[in-house]
Every structure is written in structure tokens, then in C-alpha cells.
Amino acid sequence: MSDPVLSIRNIEKSFGGIRAVRGVSFDVHKGEVLGLIGPNGSGKSTLFNCILGQLAPDAGEVSVNGRSVAGMRASQMNRLGVGRTFQQLSVFPKMSVLDNIILAGQEHHGTMLSRLFGAPDAGLTGEAERMIAFFRLTHLRDELAGSLSYGQQKLVDAAMAFMAGPSLVLLDEPAGGVNLTMLSHFKERLSAYNAEHGTTFVVIEHNMEFVMSLCTRIIVLAEGAVIAEGSPDEIRANQTVIDAYLGG
Ligand SMILES: Nc1ncnc2c1ncn2[C@@H]1O[C@H](COP(=O)(O)OP(=O)(O)OP(=O)(O)O)[C@@H](O)[C@H]1O
């Protein structure tokens, strides 16, 4: 098997007396869509934040494409090919869909000099339009992002995360608050993106149907530790998981 895109080893993180993440280790390989599930408070967000450098783990190692990312800032992670979406939308509501996506691309690509002296769109309009077409948002290209439905804004959010052509994208509850019709479209587009680009995804999600149909492998956390790992079918049938989570 190829070297992992993401490798985490023995990650530990406590808040005061609470051991939020207890010695979690796993690898994620190119093209995998890994789901991270678990009850509320099981440590999913803390682990995500340790991977993304927003929290410093108390112990353990995180590597992306073989390189340790300890102490890296978000912009450095971007340059290394790591994108993310947030639980809360990160679109600018008073800007058009197109401008939001161009801006996301500029954040990923732009240096101070290229922003001062380069083309105003940093040559990103074509790429942004392809991304808009990919997510089937062309009819909304010039609308203010804030006027779109919540589900449509989630698609814009994902398009923004993909503008840098990342090799790894961490998606934080992509299905949260999205209605059923939009959800199947969103899932289908994420799967298509993964298939076309071989991009690796790690997804935190509470919506079981969404996570089971999107992910190729699932890791279950409970009280900060991994309690199960396997294919969606294996996880559905795992009694420990049913007891800790799915049966609840
Ligand atoms: N900044 C913090 N300060 C103190 N305790 C925290 C902090 N962040 C998380 N925790 C605690 O760490 C534990 C894990 O929380 P975390 O948010 O990582 O879980 P989660 O699985 O993402 O939950 P949810 O599904 O509800 O988002 C919880 O007990 C939580 O209260």
C-alpha cells in the first residue's frame, strides 16, 4: 500500500481533568473517504483541531504526506495541500458565489506580491467557474451567497475548500442542517470529486445514512478512544458500536 496521506500516532489531548482524546492512532490512504463518528463529546472535534494545528496535542504526531505538521499554521497546512470545511458556514454573505470562490482560491495561492501586482482575480475565474459547474451552481454564479439556501451555501463552502486542489480535505459535519434533497446531491458531488481527483477525505458526521453511503471506512470514537474501525457494513454490525452509539 502507498504511504499514508494522513498519519496520526498516539494523539493525546486533555482539557483540565478531561481526557478528550486518548492515544488515538490511524492512517488514511490516498483516495480514502474516512468517516469519524462517535457520540457527542467523544473527541471528534478535538482530534480534528489537533490534526489541523488549531490545537496543540499534549502528545503524539500528525504527518501529512510523510511530513510532520507540528506547529504549522493554517496557511502552511493549505500550502501542504490540506483543505477544510467548517461546521459553521464560512461564506461571505454579501459577496457573489463566484467572488467567494475566487477569494478562497486567492487565500490558498496568493502571495502578498501577487495580490498587489497580479490580476485582480489572480487568474482564478476559470477555475472558480469550473468548480461552480462541478457543484451544479452555475445558475447561482452571480447571486449573493447569503441569498442561497443553507444547503446551497454548504456546496459553495465545499467548492471553496477544493479551490487549492488539496490532496486531503477535512469536512466537519457537512450534512448538518442540509435538507434531504440537497443532501443526496451533496453526497453525490463529494463522491464524484473523490473519484475524479483521488482526493482523500476525512469526515466528521452525525448523519449515519450520509456517512455510511459516503465513506469507504469508518472509525468510531467513544470517550476519546477508538472503539471500532471498519467498512460501513462492519460498523453497522459491530455490537460494541451499537451499544456505545448507534443503538442509543
Ligand atoms: N476547549 C475546551 N475546553 C474544555 N473542554 C473541552 C474543550 N473542547 C472540548 N472539550 C471537552 O472535550 C470532550 C470532547 O469534546 P469534542 O468537542 O472533541 O467532542 P465531539 O465528539 O466533537 O462532540 P460533538 O459531536 O458534540 O461535536 C468533551 O468532554 C468536551 O466537553
The ligand as a MOL file (V3000), in Angstrom:
LIG
                    3D

  0  0  0     0  0            999 V3000
M  V30 BEGIN CTAB
M  V30 COUNTS 31 33 0 0 0
M  V30 BEGIN ATOM
M  V30 1 N -11.9290 23.9930 24.7520 0
M  V30 2 C -12.3480 23.0540 25.6070 0
M  V30 3 N -12.2610 23.2270 26.9330 0
M  V30 4 C -12.6660 22.2840 27.8020 0
M  V30 5 N -13.2010 21.1120 27.4450 0
M  V30 6 C -13.3200 20.8740 26.1300 0
M  V30 7 C -12.9100 21.8140 25.1320 0
M  V30 8 N -13.1700 21.3020 23.9020 0
M  V30 9 C -13.7000 20.0820 24.1160 0
M  V30 10 N -13.8000 19.8290 25.4420 0
M  V30 11 C -14.2980 18.5890 26.0620 0
M  V30 12 O -13.6180 17.5050 25.4320 0
M  V30 13 C -14.5120 16.4190 25.2050 0
M  V30 14 C -14.5440 16.1040 23.7080 0
M  V30 15 O -15.2170 17.1640 23.0150 0
M  V30 16 P -15.3000 17.2600 21.4500 0
M  V30 17 O -15.9670 18.5680 21.1210 0
M  V30 18 O -13.9800 16.9950 20.8460 0
M  V30 19 O -16.2950 16.0550 21.1080 0
M  V30 20 P -17.1080 15.7720 19.7760 0
M  V30 21 O -17.0750 14.2910 19.5910 0
M  V30 22 O -16.6170 16.6120 18.6620 0
M  V30 23 O -18.5760 16.2120 20.1900 0
M  V30 24 P -19.7860 16.7470 19.2540 0
M  V30 25 O -20.2240 15.5730 18.4500 0
M  V30 26 O -20.8180 17.1560 20.2630 0
M  V30 27 O -19.2640 17.8930 18.4380 0
M  V30 28 C -15.8600 16.8370 25.7880 0
M  V30 29 O -15.9500 16.3360 27.0910 0
M  V30 30 C -15.7770 18.3370 25.7890 0
M  V30 31 O -16.6040 18.8860 26.7820 0
M  V30 END ATOM
M  V30 BEGIN BOND
M  V30 1 1 1 2
M  V30 2 1 2 3
M  V30 3 2 2 7
M  V30 4 2 3 4
M  V30 5 1 4 5
M  V30 6 2 5 6
M  V30 7 1 6 7
M  V30 8 1 6 10
M  V30 9 1 7 8
M  V30 10 2 8 9
M  V30 11 1 9 10
M  V30 12 1 10 11
M  V30 13 1 11 12
M  V30 14 1 11 30
M  V30 15 1 12 13
M  V30 16 1 13 14
M  V30 17 1 13 28
M  V30 18 1 14 15
M  V30 19 1 15 16
M  V30 20 2 16 17
M  V30 21 1 16 18
M  V30 22 1 16 19
M  V30 23 1 19 20
M  V30 24 2 20 21
M  V30 25 1 20 22
M  V30 26 1 20 23
M  V30 27 1 23 24
M  V30 28 2 24 25
M  V30 29 1 24 26
M  V30 30 1 24 27
M  V30 31 1 28 29
M  V30 32 1 28 30
M  V30 33 1 30 31
M  V30 END BOND
M  V30 END CTAB
M  END
